[in-house]
């Protein structure tokens, strides 16, 4: 990578590099709005709106300092913006973008911003791990120590590194929403109106096509909004975050979560300021340690781990398919057609994705990803779906999250077991099963829960692999004790692969 002090008259900001920490002093800023990006994939409409709104808001803030180009491709836009002049850019966040900038001799690539750990430092850590067994928990402790996060001297605050066991409480039984203030909600302005008009026009002309709904914008599109959203979370929602971190309620799509992932992944917030604000709340006695540690683990642990594994594993990681899953995504899933689905947990989650372009990590993993894993959908297609349909979805985010964690397609390089579960888990951690047409305890018959039946069919399908994994061997033994296994498998064979549960 080039020395960050290298002189160049222009500095390029990608659409996910919009915070002040991506600027270079005294350089003219270049921003390129590429129409081909929206044409290549069928993105969620709210995601397209947020990205364009955030880029145009940043350009308006920069004023005369920016050259904002609307072009068909990045190549065309770069030529129009700077010609043959030298330009710098901070390390992009995808393999494709990194290849593109390195193909141009006029572009100097500076170190990455927006993360606590850069890929070179992660590589050194990874090479130091005995036996080459990379685990997030070990990396998380390394980050905590290296950045003095939630540390009392050389020991973790409170004496424990991980308080995850305190953060698995089911939702309250007497409420359909949590007793916490709603997350910060931005107000749309003239730029949002312009973006919506452009998207409407491009759709009418058949130039682009979207899924999902583009209601009033729910996520920050500028630095001021992002800072307000961070303060609102830390002051009003962080205290209850840990307690119900893994819980779900049908009528509460945000629970106590920060809903800051989109702002972080647009570069509007820096992870350091997020975890420092959370730790400050703990030190001031304004938030309990289990909530603060849980949030720090998400931002400084998991997010950093996913970012660095993306570069460490390299581009071919997206081809991983250890379980041999090749089934295509059904049309109803691709279109976010929640009305086609009878299973209440899935219908509710799909409707939330359709309406907001976001759900928190448990619906992603244990409702959406769990179904895809059980049905044997192609992991690359599942990854692309998450990338397109979530406002915080980028290649670096979704590749390792979906291939590695959700779909176990790498055979255990990221996690030690597949995240497959039956309906009992969803029933315990939510209020979704009560009014459902299916029963979480039933495996066969008209009221058989598709997740429960699908779980046992998945265990049977991969029993040889799972019997040799210490974390799943017990499930294989339980499988052999099922008196109705033949009926479960018979129903699975009869199931229409394209039918919604």
Secondary structure, DSSP 8 states (H G I E B T S, - for coil): ---TT---SEEEE-TT--SGGG--TT-EEEEEEEHHHHHHS--BHHHHHHHHHHHHHHHHHHGGGEEEEEESSHHHHHHHHHTTS-EEEE--SSHHHHHHHHT-TTEEEE---SSSS-HHHHHHHHHHSGGG---HHHHHHHHHHHTT-SEETTEEGGG-S--GGGS-----TT-SS-SS---------HHHHHHHHHHHHHHHTTS---BS---S--S--SHHHHHHHHHHIIIIIHHHHTTTTT-BBTTBSSTT----HHHHHTTSS-HHHHHHHHHHHHHTTSS-HHHHHHHHIIIIIIIHHHHHHHHHH-GGGGG--TT---B---HHHHTT-GGG--SHHHHHHHHHHHHHS---HHIIIIIIIHHHHHHTB-HHHHHHHHHHH-TT--HHHHIIIIIIIIS-TTSSSS-SS-----HHHHHHTBSSSTT-SSBTT--SSTTB-HHHHHHHHHHHHTHHHHHTSTTTHHHHHHHTT-TTHHHHHHHHHHS-TTS--
